[in-house]
Amino acid sequence: MSTAPVAVGTSPKLLLPAVLLCFFLGTLGVHRFFVGKIGTGVLMLVTLGGLGFWTLFDLIMLIIGKFKDKDGLTLTQWT
């Protein structure tokens, strides 16, 4: 884990694991569980990631740096 200070409004969760989880296990909502969004993670699990559309949307949001964790903080740190 990085010891660098986290900027205000930035999530302490790392972006790289979230992107990899979304890419490989996105239809199961694993990346949502990773950032603490349990409710939407369960919904993704039940709907298989909105038949893939929700997963694709989340992957795009992660890559462009607009995805937020359960506290509304943006995931911006890759490492």
KAWO-V200946 format. One record per helix or strand of 2 or more residues. SS is the DSSP state (hx for helix, st for strand). FROM is the first residue (numbers start at 0). TO is the last residue. If there is no record, write none. Layout:
# KAWO-V200946
{{SS & FROM & TO} {SS & FROM & TO}}
This chain:
# KAWO-V200946
{{hx & 14 & 27} {hx & 29 & 33} {hx & 37 & 50} {hx & 52 & 62}}
